[in-house]
């Protein structure tokens, strides 16, 4: 095989659903084509089947709006309370843009204005299927209270950053959520396009 060989073959030998709840966890045994053209011996991995999600950096005039909420998964090695993008899971039958509109209203109370895609990225492809559709979105008024969905344990507040505050926080390494870091860096690098 040449260095230009692009592997394409994957054989899924067995897949078993271990957890079927809000999150789904599958044990998968598979073999995949190596770069030299040979197939690997069977490999077993656990995969968190999460589906697609959306997240957006919100812009209100010259300010950026993020949200703060408690995240149990970060408590052992981090702060527990995270400042991050508005985000949510794409429901069956929804487009990412529809999900974004729903989540922005629910979490912040704001209405969406112009929405610009940043891209679609995997957050942790070694163990999760989740892809997040990232956006920069202008807001257009605040017709609702926001605060999240209390019936699922959300308690969310909006955090407003001026441009200098956003830049300082990013330089200090205080955005520890990957999707937020990506969106903030994108926004700071492309300020003229979002003004």
HELIX and SHEET records of a PDB file:
HELIX    1   1 UNK A   72  UNK A   74  5                                   3    
HELIX    2   2 UNK A   96  UNK A  108  1                                  13    
HELIX    3   3 UNK A  150  UNK A  152  5                                   3    
HELIX    4   4 UNK A  163  UNK A  171  1                                   9    
HELIX    5   5 UNK A  178  UNK A  189  1                                  12    
HELIX    6   6 UNK A  191  UNK A  194  1                                   4    
SHEET    1   A 3 UNK A  10  UNK A  20  0                                        
SHEET    2   A 3 UNK A  24  UNK A  32 -1                                        
SHEET    3   A 3 UNK A  43  UNK A  49 -1                                        
SHEET    1   B 4 UNK A  81  UNK A  84  0                                        
SHEET    2   B 4 UNK A  63  UNK A  70 -1                                        
SHEET    3   B 4 UNK A  52  UNK A  60 -1                                        
SHEET    4   B 4 UNK A  86  UNK A  89 -1                                        
SHEET    1   C 5 UNK A  81  UNK A  84  0                                        
SHEET    2   C 5 UNK A  63  UNK A  70 -1                                        
SHEET    3   C 5 UNK A  52  UNK A  60 -1                                        
SHEET    4   C 5 UNK A 131  UNK A 139  1                                        
SHEET    5   C 5 UNK A 112  UNK A 122 -1                                        
SHEET    1   D 3 UNK A  81  UNK A  84  0                                        
SHEET    2   D 3 UNK A  63  UNK A  70 -1                                        
SHEET    3   D 3 UNK A 157  UNK A 161 -1                                        
END                                                                             
